[in-house]
Amino acid sequence: MLEEVLSGVVLAGTGTVTGVFVAVAVSVGPAMSAMGRAEYLRAHALLGKGYHPLMPILVNVVTLGGFALAFLAEPPASWLFPLVSVLLVGVQAVSHLGNVPINRSLSSLAADGPWVDPRPLWRAWHRLRTGLAALALAAGTVAVLTAR
């Protein structure tokens, strides 16, 4: 029973994370790229309040669930679920080392004056973590489908 519940948590969680990241990549990001600097900084501050702390908590819960399933599931799911977790550790690493420092730097920017637009670098980091999340979702789906 625990294996089935954790499998559902891992699959639903990776699907949610990937879905949010894809939505940001295809809609939110392009919309923010079309904004002027002042408008972008305000929108970024407002959006950040909704994503944090929910996304890190969700990714951490799913990561722990995947590692737990290494001991509860039968092969090949017993190694696919930890793969999901490793990929999600990659998502967290990209977020904390790439996107989060950029996000923090935005709070000190003024609405005018010289600046280096952080959006292209932020998008590059975001694409990487979206790809890692999508791979985690694919691995989790195969793990669930092969679980006995």
C-alpha positions as CSV (number, residue, x, y, z in Angstrom):
1,M,0.0,0.0,0.0
2,L,2.8,2.5,0.9
3,E,4.5,1.8,-2.4
4,E,1.4,2.6,-4.4
5,V,0.8,5.8,-2.4
6,L,4.4,7.0,-2.8
7,S,4.3,6.1,-6.5
8,G,1.3,8.3,-6.9
9,V,2.9,11.1,-5.0
10,V,6.1,10.9,-7.2
11,L,4.1,10.7,-10.4
12,A,1.7,13.5,-9.5
13,G,4.4,15.6,-8.0
14,T,6.8,15.4,-11.0
15,G,3.8,16.0,-13.3
16,T,2.9,19.2,-11.4
17,V,6.5,20.5,-11.3
18,T,7.0,19.8,-15.0
19,G,3.6,21.4,-15.8
20,V,4.4,24.5,-13.9
21,F,7.8,24.8,-15.5
22,V,6.4,24.3,-19.0
23,A,3.7,26.9,-18.3
24,V,6.4,29.4,-17.3
25,A,8.5,28.5,-20.3
26,V,5.8,28.9,-22.9
27,S,3.6,31.6,-21.4
28,V,4.8,33.5,-18.3
29,G,8.5,33.8,-19.5
30,P,7.6,35.2,-23.0
31,A,5.1,37.6,-21.5
32,M,7.6,38.9,-19.0
33,S,10.2,39.2,-21.8
34,A,7.9,41.6,-23.7
35,M,7.6,43.9,-20.6
36,G,9.5,47.0,-20.0
37,R,12.0,47.0,-17.1
38,A,9.8,48.5,-14.4
39,E,6.8,46.4,-15.4
40,Y,9.0,43.3,-15.4
41,L,10.4,43.9,-12.0
42,R,6.9,44.4,-10.5
43,A,5.5,41.3,-12.2
44,H,8.5,39.3,-11.1
45,A,8.1,40.3,-7.5
46,L,4.4,39.4,-7.6
47,L,4.9,36.0,-9.3
48,G,7.7,35.0,-6.9
49,K,5.3,35.2,-3.9
50,G,3.2,32.4,-5.4
51,Y,5.9,30.0,-6.4
52,H,8.0,30.2,-3.3
53,P,8.0,28.2,-1.0
54,L,5.5,25.8,-2.7
55,M,7.8,24.6,-5.5
56,P,10.9,23.8,-3.3
57,I,8.7,21.9,-0.8
58,L,7.0,20.0,-3.6
59,V,10.3,19.0,-5.3
60,N,11.7,18.0,-1.9
61,V,8.7,15.8,-1.0
62,V,8.8,14.1,-4.4
63,T,12.6,13.6,-4.2
64,L,12.3,11.9,-0.8
65,G,9.4,9.7,-2.1
66,G,11.5,8.5,-5.0
67,F,14.5,7.6,-2.8
68,A,12.1,5.7,-0.4
69,L,10.8,3.7,-3.4
70,A,14.3,2.4,-4.1
71,F,13.7,0.2,-1.1
72,L,10.0,-0.5,-1.6
73,A,9.6,-1.2,-5.3
74,E,10.7,-4.2,-7.4
75,P,13.2,-3.7,-10.3
76,P,13.2,-1.9,-12.7
77,A,11.0,0.5,-10.7
78,S,13.4,0.2,-7.7
79,W,16.1,2.0,-9.7
80,L,13.9,4.2,-11.9
81,F,12.3,6.0,-8.9
82,P,15.7,7.0,-7.5
83,L,16.6,8.2,-11.0
84,V,13.6,10.5,-10.7
85,S,15.0,11.8,-7.4
86,V,18.5,12.3,-8.8
87,L,17.0,14.3,-11.7
88,L,15.0,16.4,-9.2
89,V,18.1,17.0,-7.2
90,G,19.4,18.4,-10.5
91,V,16.3,20.6,-10.7
92,Q,17.0,21.9,-7.2
93,A,20.6,22.5,-8.0
94,V,19.8,24.5,-11.1
95,S,17.2,26.5,-9.2
96,H,19.5,27.3,-6.3
97,L,22.6,27.9,-8.3
98,G,21.1,29.6,-11.3
99,N,17.6,31.0,-11.0
100,V,17.4,31.9,-7.3
101,P,20.5,34.1,-7.3
102,I,19.1,36.0,-10.3
103,N,15.7,36.3,-8.6
104,R,17.4,37.7,-5.5
105,S,19.4,40.2,-7.5
106,L,16.2,41.7,-8.9
107,S,15.0,43.0,-5.6
108,S,17.8,45.5,-5.5
109,L,17.3,46.9,-9.0
110,A,15.7,50.2,-9.6
111,A,13.1,50.7,-12.3
112,D,15.5,52.9,-14.3
113,G,19.2,53.3,-14.9
114,P,21.8,51.0,-16.3
115,W,21.3,47.3,-16.1
116,V,22.2,44.0,-17.7
117,D,18.9,42.3,-18.6
118,P,18.8,39.1,-16.5
119,R,16.0,37.5,-18.5
120,P,18.0,35.6,-21.2
121,L,20.3,33.9,-18.6
122,W,17.2,33.2,-16.3
123,R,15.4,31.6,-19.3
124,A,18.5,29.4,-20.1
125,W,18.6,28.1,-16.5
126,H,14.9,27.6,-16.5
127,R,15.0,25.6,-19.8
128,L,17.6,23.3,-18.2
129,R,15.5,22.7,-15.1
130,T,12.4,22.2,-17.2
131,G,14.3,19.5,-19.2
132,L,15.4,17.8,-16.0
133,A,11.9,17.8,-14.6
134,A,10.5,16.4,-17.9
135,L,13.1,13.6,-17.8
136,A,12.1,12.9,-14.1
137,L,8.4,12.7,-15.2
138,A,9.3,10.3,-18.0
139,A,11.3,8.1,-15.6
140,G,8.5,8.2,-13.0
141,T,5.9,7.3,-15.6
142,V,8.0,4.3,-16.7
143,A,8.6,3.3,-13.1
144,V,4.8,3.3,-12.3
145,L,4.0,1.4,-15.5
146,T,6.6,-1.3,-14.7
147,A,5.9,-1.6,-11.0
148,R,4.4,-4.9,-9.9
